[in-house]
Amino acid sequence: MSINAKRMATVMLAAVLVASLSGCSNWSKRDRNTVIGAGAGAIGGSILTHGSGLGTLGGAAVGGIIGHQID
């Protein structure tokens, strides 16, 4: 997978995340923070590990946990 394809995948992931969050207006603040943390963690993990799937999933897990703890 080329670098441009990885960047495009990261941008698409972010776009899907933003689109999916628009339907979450009735979620609790904790639920929203969890999803936002997971999304931010996935993007960060992907960037830091140069598109590694494991890095993306790890970032999402850590981000979701941190987002869940923030109130």
VENSUL-V444895 format. One record per residue. N is the residue number from 1. RES is the residue in three letters. NEAR is the number of other C-alpha atoms within 10 Angstrom. Layout:
BEGIN
[[N | RES | NEAR] [N | RES | NEAR]]
END
This chain:
BEGIN
[[1 | MET | 6] [2 | SER | 7] [3 | ILE | 10] [4 | ASN | 9] [5 | ALA | 11] [6 | LYS | 16] [7 | ARG | 15] [8 | MET | 12] [9 | ALA | 14] [10 | THR | 19] [11 | VAL | 13] [12 | MET | 12] [13 | LEU | 15] [14 | ALA | 16] [15 | ALA | 12] [16 | VAL | 12] [17 | LEU | 16] [18 | VAL | 13] [19 | ALA | 11] [20 | SER | 11] [21 | LEU | 14] [22 | SER | 8] [23 | GLY | 9] [24 | CYS | 12] [25 | SER | 9] [26 | ASN | 8] [27 | TRP | 11] [28 | SER | 10] [29 | LYS | 12] [30 | ARG | 14] [31 | ASP | 16] [32 | ARG | 18] [33 | ASN | 21] [34 | THR | 23] [35 | VAL | 21] [36 | ILE | 21] [37 | GLY | 24] [38 | ALA | 26] [39 | GLY | 25] [40 | ALA | 21] [41 | GLY | 25] [42 | ALA | 28] [43 | ILE | 22] [44 | GLY | 20] [45 | GLY | 24] [46 | SER | 24] [47 | ILE | 17] [48 | LEU | 13] [49 | THR | 13] [50 | HIS | 14] [51 | GLY | 21] [52 | SER | 14] [53 | GLY | 13] [54 | LEU | 13] [55 | GLY | 20] [56 | THR | 24] [57 | LEU | 18] [58 | GLY | 18] [59 | GLY | 25] [60 | ALA | 25] [61 | ALA | 19] [62 | VAL | 17] [63 | GLY | 25] [64 | GLY | 23] [65 | ILE | 17] [66 | ILE | 16] [67 | GLY | 22] [68 | HIS | 19] [69 | GLN | 12] [70 | ILE | 11] [71 | ASP | 9]]
END
